[in-house]
Amino acid sequence: MTTTLTASPATAPAVPIALADFRSLLTDLRADCVRGRQVAVAETARSLPDPVAVTRAGHLLRTIGEIDAALLRIDDGSYGSCVHCGSPIPTERLVVRPFAAGCVTCQEGAR
């Protein structure tokens, strides 16, 4: 059985997206982040560390953690629901940011 998420009819036509597609997208994004972090870490190992590379390596590590958390939410069946309020995260948001943990309202309140 394939589980799907659909876009809210109020915002767009319903477009089913299989969780397997999100898992594949997240896995590819994670691999890209790991490669990018390896490059950034290599750049920081020079005699004069590049502060931009250090910052980038930190951001990529945080993103890898967010992706890992999203993959765990797929496994436990909570993917697509806001971790703060439990409301559904719009599919459009997940397409743009597949590792989003919260709805826009909760994420804006967390800033």
C-alpha positions in Angstrom: 0.0 0.0 0.0 1.4 3.4 -1.0 0.7 6.3 1.4 0.2 9.6 -0.3 -0.1 13.3 0.7 -2.4 15.6 -1.3 -2.3 19.3 -1.7 -5.0 21.3 0.0 -7.9 22.0 -2.5 -8.1 25.6 -1.2 -4.5 26.3 -2.4 -4.0 24.0 -5.4 -5.4 21.1 -7.2 -4.9 17.8 -5.3 -1.7 16.2 -6.4 -0.9 12.9 -4.8 2.7 12.5 -3.8 3.8 9.2 -2.4 5.8 9.1 0.8 8.3 6.9 -1.1 9.0 9.9 -3.4 9.6 12.1 -0.3 11.9 9.4 1.1 13.9 9.3 -2.2 14.1 13.1 -2.3 15.3 13.3 1.3 17.9 10.6 0.8 19.2 12.5 -2.3 19.3 15.8 -0.4 21.1 14.1 2.5 23.8 12.7 0.2 24.3 16.2 -1.4 24.6 17.7 2.1 27.1 15.1 3.2 29.2 15.7 0.1 29.0 19.5 0.5 30.0 19.2 4.2 33.0 17.1 3.3 34.2 19.8 0.9 33.5 22.5 3.5 35.4 20.6 6.2 38.3 20.0 3.9 38.5 23.8 3.3 38.5 24.5 7.0 41.5 22.2 7.5 43.8 24.6 5.6 46.4 26.6 7.5 44.1 29.6 7.4 40.6 28.3 8.0 37.9 29.9 5.9 35.2 31.2 8.2 32.6 30.9 5.4 33.5 27.2 5.0 33.2 26.7 8.8 29.7 28.3 8.8 28.7 26.3 5.8 29.8 23.0 7.4 27.8 23.9 10.4 24.6 24.7 8.4 25.0 21.5 6.4 25.4 19.4 9.6 22.2 21.0 10.9 20.4 20.3 7.6 21.5 16.6 7.7 20.0 16.4 11.2 16.7 17.9 10.0 16.7 15.4 7.1 17.4 12.5 9.4 14.5 13.6 11.6 12.2 13.8 8.6 13.2 10.3 7.5 12.3 9.1 11.1 8.9 10.8 10.9 8.3 8.9 7.6 9.1 5.7 9.4 6.9 6.4 12.4 4.0 7.7 10.3 4.0 11.3 11.5 5.6 12.9 8.4 3.4 15.7 7.0 2.1 16.7 10.4 3.5 19.7 12.4 5.6 18.5 15.3 4.4 21.5 17.3 0.6 21.7 16.8 -0.1 18.4 14.9 -1.9 20.1 12.0 -1.1 19.0 8.5 1.8 20.6 6.7 0.7 21.6 3.2 2.2 19.4 0.5 3.4 22.5 -1.3 5.6 23.3 1.7 7.0 19.8 1.8 7.7 19.9 -1.9 9.8 23.1 -1.4 11.3 22.0 2.0 10.8 18.3 2.4 12.5 18.2 5.8 10.1 20.8 7.2 9.1 19.8 10.7 6.5 22.5 11.3 3.7 24.3 9.6 4.3 27.9 8.6 2.4 29.3 11.5 4.4 27.4 14.1 7.8 28.0 12.3 7.1 31.8 12.2 6.3 31.7 15.9 9.5 29.9 16.7 11.7 32.7 15.3 
